[in-house]
């Protein structure tokens, strides 16, 4: 059931992105609100909503949304699929991957 709610939230989120691209910020806000009604911790929708509110010069409302994002994600990074809660999975692997690569050979110059 939670997956259905998140899918509904994503559907509204992508509709909001399309509306923003079309210059329909007020309608986009309604889609962001519906997205967050379906999944209240969907930070990507919150980021979009805060940006849209900022674009509409509704700064007090944007600040409220930004504070909520900070509460949910104090490290400030957007979560990506496959990453842990701090988004560190890929970062932690990078030095290991770099160390595993063979050294590059210099070409005679």
N, C-alpha and C positions, 0 to 999 in steps of 0.2 A: 504494500500500500504506500509506503514511503517513497518508493521509486515512482509511482504514479503521480504523487504530489510534486516531486522534483521535476518530473517531465513536464507537468503543467506549468511549473514555475519557469522552466527553460523556454517553453513555447511563448509565454508572455514576454520573457526577457528578449528573445529574438524579434518578436513583433515590435517591442519598444526600440530596439536598435534600428530596425527598418524605418520606423516613424521619425526617429532622430535624423537619420540620413535624408529623409524627405522634408525636414524642417518643421515637423509637427511635434514640437516639444511637449505641449500640454497633453496631447493624446498619448505620447510616449510615457509621460508620468503616470497616466492611468494604467498603462500596461505594466510598468514597474511595480505599481501598487498591487496589481493582481498577482504578479510574480511573487512578491513578498508575502501576500496573503496565503499563497500555496506553500511557500517555503520561507519562513521568517528569518532564516539564517543564510540565505543565498547572497553571499557578499558581492558577487559579480553584479547582481541586480542593484544592490545598494550603491556600488560604485557608479553605475550608470545613472541611477536616480540622483545621486549627489552632483554629478557633473551636469545633468540636465537642469537641476535646480540652480546651479551656479550660472549656467548659460542664461537662465531666465532672471538672473539677478535676485533670486530668492535665497539670499545668503544665509539667513538665520536657519531656514529649513535645511539647507545643504550642510550646515555645521552639525545639526542634530543627527543627520544620517551619517556623517563622517565620524562622529563620536561613537555611534553604534557599531560601525565597522571596526573602529579601534578596540572596542570592548570584545568583539568576537575574534579579532585577529590582531593581537597586540604587536606582533612582529611586522605588520604592515605589508606582508606579501599576499598576493592573491593565490589561492590554492589552485593547484593544477591536478588533473587526474594523474594518479600514479605517484604522487608525492605524499610525504607524510604531513602531519598537521602543520609543521613549520616550513614545509616546502623544501626540506633539506635533502631529500633522497638523491636527486640528481647532483646537487652540489657536493655531497659527501662522496659520490662515486668518481667525480671528475679527477682528483689527484691520483686515484688508483688507476684509472684508465690511462692517464698521461704517463704514469710510471711503467705501465705494461707495454707501452709502444716501444718498438726498437729505435735506438738513436738514428737520426738521419745522417747519411753519409755525405760528406762534403764532396762537391764536384771539383775536379781540378780546374783552376781558373785561368 
